[in-house]
Amino acid sequence: MSSVALKSYDSKIDSKKRITLRNASYEYYHVEEFSDGRIILEPRELSKPFQISQNSLSMMDSSIENYKTGKVSEPIDLTEYGDIQ
């Protein structure tokens, strides 16, 4: 898969060993440095994965334990809601 270069320019490393990307499209990049001096930047979108709180996990564990031991309420009659799809 070949990509077309949208921009091409020279950049200089500053005194703190940094380079500046002009009008960067992303805030985060994955960096790969190679022994021949090449540097590859791949854009990254960082986001928190879906997480369930420790409290919720404890409540679910407790509910399953109650279900297994038979500590449950009477079944709920939902026949009056039969018209809801």
C-alpha positions in Angstrom: 0.0 0.0 0.0 1.6 3.2 -1.2 0.8 6.6 0.2 1.2 10.0 -1.4 3.1 12.7 0.5 0.8 15.6 1.4 3.7 17.8 2.7 7.4 17.6 2.3 9.8 19.9 4.3 13.1 19.8 6.1 13.2 20.0 9.9 16.0 20.7 12.3 16.5 19.1 15.7 16.6 21.8 18.4 18.9 22.0 21.4 16.5 19.6 23.4 16.6 17.0 20.6 13.0 17.8 19.4 11.6 18.4 16.0 8.5 20.5 15.1 5.7 19.2 13.0 3.9 21.9 11.0 0.1 21.9 11.2 0.1 18.4 12.7 -3.2 16.6 12.2 -3.0 14.6 15.4 -1.9 15.3 19.0 -0.3 11.9 19.6 2.0 9.8 17.4 3.6 6.4 17.7 7.4 6.8 17.0 9.7 4.3 15.4 13.4 5.1 15.2 15.6 3.0 12.9 19.4 2.5 13.0 19.8 4.2 9.6 18.3 7.4 11.1 14.8 7.1 9.7 11.9 8.1 12.0 8.4 6.9 11.3 5.4 8.6 13.0 2.1 6.9 13.0 -0.9 8.9 14.3 -2.7 7.6 17.4 -6.1 8.4 18.8 -5.8 7.9 22.6 -9.0 7.1 24.5 -9.9 5.3 27.7 -11.2 1.8 27.1 -14.6 1.0 28.4 -14.1 0.4 32.2 -16.4 -0.9 34.9 -15.8 0.5 38.3 -14.6 -1.8 41.1 -17.8 -1.0 43.0 -19.9 -2.2 40.1 -17.9 -5.4 39.7 -18.3 -6.1 43.4 -22.1 -5.6 43.2 -22.3 -8.0 40.2 -20.2 -10.6 42.0 -22.5 -10.3 45.0 -25.6 -10.5 42.8 -24.4 -13.7 41.1 -23.5 -15.2 44.5 -27.0 -14.5 45.7 -28.5 -16.0 42.6 -26.5 -19.2 43.0 -27.5 -19.6 46.6 -31.2 -19.0 45.8 -31.4 -15.6 47.6 -33.6 -14.0 45.0 -36.9 -12.2 44.8 -40.1 -13.7 43.4 -40.4 -13.5 39.6 -42.0 -10.3 38.2 -45.1 -10.7 36.1 -44.5 -8.8 32.8 -47.6 -10.0 31.0 -49.3 -6.6 31.2 -46.5 -5.2 29.1 -47.0 -7.7 26.3 -47.8 -4.9 23.8 -44.3 -3.4 24.1 -41.8 -4.7 21.5 
